[in-house]
Amino acid sequence: MLDSLNIEIQDKLKPVDDLTWNEFFKGHCDSASMVELMQASGTKPVKLMSILVKSQNKPVVILPLFLTEYPLLTSVMPDLSDNLKKILQPFEKVLNNILKIKVLGIGFVEGEYGQIGMDPSLLLPDSQADLDNIWTEIFKTLKSMAKIYKLDLIAFKDFTDLTLKELPEKVRSDYICANSLPFCYLNINFKTIDEYFNQISNDMKRYLKHSLKKSANIKTVLTENPSEAEIETIYYFYAKAVSEAELFFGQHNKEYFQNITKTVENAKYILFYLDDKLIGFDLVVINNGTLVQKYIGFDKEVGKNYNLYFRAFIEKLNLCLDQNLNKLYLGASLEETKHKLGCKLIYSYIYFQHKNPLVNKLLSRLKPMLEYKSRVAKY
């Protein structure tokens, strides 16, 4: 039985040492050094925080948190009729400012699935009473934070079927559940690209081979030491992609891209050059036998003309084969395309609750408009 529970609200995402973090978040795509970099470089306009639960001064549970403002109209716009979109478009920025809500998110803001960090001993069957006590204190703390930070909404963001098991029944019973973006991964169960081609449809095989021919003049460079000029272009591509995204919670500062290959083990850039001009990048990290795609960005027109997304995909497969990796993790978004490339999907969910019961009821009614709609059938 755990004694002397102490709950701390920390002004940092990673409140423990690397060894403890990696033990508590075992199997997560982001290592402790990656989380440390996110914390050090900052994500605008998001405040990264955490709740640290200790027993007898020893960490037992970590809740990664982020504090931000979210424009509700962003979620609703895709479901509106074309005529209504045209009417609202000139006023979208104004309406987004009016309809912004202050959100405390439990999970990770920058695109990976949600998870609660736990001492492995708490996952044993005889630890349920301890977990119940811990969650009672955590919910008290969340309620207190709602008052301190004047929150409108608390959300458990992007939890998967597996990581949902870490959450208490209270979340599933008291919070509204909405579908979020699925995460995509490819098992590297082949030894050559030709073997991979034999696993996908003939149409996709032809398209990938066509993309390779089309991009034959594109030179690739694998590097852990990009120049300052390259970083400037990389950040331009990244920031442009964020500005054009329908849905995003935050944007990394340039320091993230400057420092990732210096501070995160096995972080690499795949750079794409056409006539000595940098036209795109793919930022990847090797972690626990998996190649994790963090960010990808291209000159929009050139990328389309040369099918660079698919060329980049083949480059990642080659890197997996060269490094004897067993999985390629491609994150969220574009799941229909990734599914056609042979990826499996990990579905995720957001559980949220508004402070106002009437607004909460309204959001529950609006859930079909607010939640993500995947084009890939779940089963």
N, C-alpha and C positions, 0 to 999 in steps of 0.2 A: 504494500500500500504506500502510495506516495504521500509524503508529509511536507508541510510548510510550503504550500504553493505560493509562488510570487509571480505576478503578471507585470511585465514591463512594456510600455509603448516606446519603441525605439525610432529615432529619426534617421535610421539607415535600413536598407533592405537586408543586408547581411550582418546580423548582430553577433555572429559566432565565428570561430576560426574555420579554416578551410576543411580540416578533417571532419569536424562536426557537421558542417553544412553538407558535404558530400555523403556522409553517412545517413543524415536525415532525409536527403533528397536523392537517394540512390536510384539510378536509372533515369533521372531527368536529363533532358537534352543539354541543359546549361550547367556547366561546372561552377565551382565556387569562384574561380578566377574570372569567369564571364560575368557572374553576378556582381563581383567586386568592381569590375570595369563599368558596368551599367550605373552603379552607385557613384563611382568617382567622376564619370563623364557627364552625368545628368541627362534627363529626358524632359524636354519642355513640352507642355506647361505642367508636367506631372511632378508630384512630390512622392518620392519612394520612401516607404516606412516598413515597419514590421511589428508584430506582437511576439514577444519572447516569453515563454512560460518556463519557469524554473522550479525545481523541487530540491530543497536543501542546497541552493545555489548552483545546481547543475541543470543545464538546458534540457528540456524534455519535449517541447513543441515550439515550432516557429510558424507563424502566419506571415507570408510575404504580402505586403499591402501597397496600394498606390492611391493617391488622392488626386482627383482631377475634376474638371467640369465637362459634361457631355451634352452636346446638342441633340435633343430628341428627334428633331426634324430629319436629321441624317439617316435615322433608321426607317423613318416613314416614307421618305421621298421615292425609293425604288418601287413602292407598291401603288403610288398614285397614278392616275390616268395621265396620258401625255398632255392633254389639254390643261389639266390642273397643274402639272409640272411647269408648263410654259407660263401660267399665270403667277405661280409662286417664285419662279427662278429669280426675277429681279429683286425680290425681297428676302431671298434665302438667308443672306448674312444677318440681316436685321432680325428675322424670325429665329434664327439659331441662337442669337444672343438673348432673346427674350425667353426662349424655351430651354435654355441651359439649366442642367441640374447638377448639383454638387454630389459627386459619387465617391464612396470609399470602396475600392475593389480589393477583394481577397484573391490573390493569384499574381500572375505576371503581366505587366502592361505591354511588353514588347513582342508579343506574338507566340509565346510557347504556352503549352497547356498548364492549367492550374493544378497546384499540388500543395498539400500541407506537409511541412517537415516534421517528422516524428522520431523520437528515440525508438529504434526497432523493437525494444521490449514492450512498448505500448501496443504493438500490433498482435501480441499473443492473446489468445482467448480469455485468459484469466485477468486481463488488464482492463476489462470493460468498466468496472467501478471507478478506476482511476481516470479513464477517459471521460466518463460522465461528469466527474467533478471538474476536470480541466475545462470541458466545454461550457459548463455552467459559468465558470469564471470568465471565459473568453467572451461569451455573449453579454455578460455584465460590462466588460471592457468596451465591446463594440457599441453598446448603448451609451456609455459614457462618452466615447469618441464622437458619436452622432451629435451630442449636445455641444461638445467643445469645438468641433469643426463646422457646426451648423450644416450637417449633411442632409441631403434630400433622400439619398438612396444608398443602400448597402448591397453589393453584388459579389457573389462567388463566381469568378470569371473563368470560363473555358475548362471546366472540370470534365474529365472523361469517365467512361463507365468504370475504369479501374480506380482512378483517384477519387471518385465520388464515394468509394467505400470508406475513405478516411473521414468523411463528414458525418455528423450525427443526424438522426432522424428528424430533428427539429428543422434543419435546413430544407429537407424534402417536403416537410408538412407545412411550414410557415412561409416559405419563400415561393415566388412564382418561377417556374422552370420554363426557359426558352431555348430553342436550338441555337447553337453558335456554329462558327466555322469548323469543319472537320480538318484534322491534321492528316498528312499523307506521308507514307513511307514505302520504300521498295526493298524487299529482301534480295540481297545479292547472292542468289543461288545458282549462279552461272559463272563460267571461267573466262568467257570471251564475249565480245560484243555480238558476234554472230549467234552465239547461244542465246543471248538476250533477245535478239530479233526473232528467234524461233518461238519465244514465249508470248509475243504480242500479235495483234491482228495484222493481216497482210496490208491493210490500208495504212496503219500506223507505221509499219516497217518501211513501206514505200516512201511515206512522208519524211521519215527520219533520214533515210538514205538520200532523198532529194535535198533535204536541209543541209546535209554534210557536203554535197556537191555545190550547192548554192553558196555556201560559206567557205569554200575552199581557199579563198584569198585572205580570209581572216586569220591573223596570227594570234596564238594564245601564249600567255606568259604566266607561269605559276610562281608566285613570289610571297615572301614574308617581309620584304623590305621595299614597299612602294615609296616612290619619291613624293615630295610635298606637292609637286604639280599633279601627280597622279591622284593623290588624296583629294585635292581640290575638285578634280573632275568626278571622282567617285562620289564625293558628297553632293555635288550638283545633281547627279543622276538619282541618288537616293532621295534628296529633298524634293525633287520634282515628282518622283513617284508617290511620295507621301502627300504632297499637295493635291495630286490628282485622284487619290484614293477616296472611295465613297465612305469608308469607315476606318478611322484610326484614332487611337487614344493619346498618342504622344510621338514625339520625334527626337531621336538622338541628336546630341551635339556633335560637331565635327571631331572632337577629341576621341569619341568612341572609335571612329574609323582610323584615326591617327595611331591609337595606342593598342588596338586589339591584337595585332600580330606581335607586339612587344611584350604584352602582359598575359595573353591567353595561349597556353601551350597548344601547338598544332593548329593555330588559326592561319589561314592562307587566303590570298586573293588569286583568283583566275582572272587575268586581264585580257581583253579582246582589242586587238589593234587592226585597223585598216589603213594602209598607206601611212604608217607611223603615227596615226592619230588614235588615241584611246577612245573607243566607242562603246565600251561596256565593261562591267565587272561582275564577278560572282564571289561573294564572301562566304567561305566555308570553314568549318572547324571539325577536326577529328576528335571524337570523345567516346570512350568505351566501345570501340569497334564500330562506331557509326560515323558516317560523314553527314554532318549537319549543315544544311544550307541556311545561312542567316539572312543574307540580303542579296538581291540581284537587281541590276539596273542597266539600262541601255539608252543610247540615243534612240529616240522613239522611231524615227523614220528609217534610219539605217538598220536598226534591230529588226524591224518588220521586213525590210527588203531582203535581208540575209537569213531570216528565220533563226535569229541568234538565241532565242530562248531554248530551242531544240538542240542547237549546237552546244550550248552550255550544259544541257542535260547529258549529252554524250560525253562531254569533258568530265563531268562529275562521275559518270559510270567508269570511265577509264581510270580516274583517280582511285575509286573504290577497288578496282581490280589490281592496280599497282600496289596499293597498300594492304591488300588482303582483308578488306573490311567486309562486314556481313550485312550492313544495312545502310541505305541512303534515306535520310530524313529530309523531306522537302517542305515541312511546315504547312501552314494553312493557305487558303485561297487557290483558285484555279483547279479545284479538285476534279472537275469533269475531265480536263486535259490530263491531269496526273493519273487519273483512274485509267484512261486510255493508254497511258504509258506503262501500265502494269502495277501502279501503286495500290496499296491497301489503305483504307480510310479508318481513322480513329475519330469517332464522333464526339463532339463536346457540347456542353450545356452551360448556360448562365442561370444562376439562381439569384433572384433579386427581390428586394422589399423596399417600398417607399415608406417614408415616415408617416405620411398622411393616409389613413385607411381608405378614404374615398378615392384618392389618387391611385392608391395601390389597386383598388377594385377596377378603376378605369384602365390602368396599365394591363391588368389581367385580361380585360375585354379586348384591348388593342394588341395583345400578344401576337396574333397571326400576322399583323403588319410590322411588328417590331423585330420578330425573330428572323434568323437567317434561314433562307430556303435553299437547300442544296439540290442540285440537279442530278445527283447520284443517289439512287434509292438505297436506303439503309440496309435492307436485307434482300 
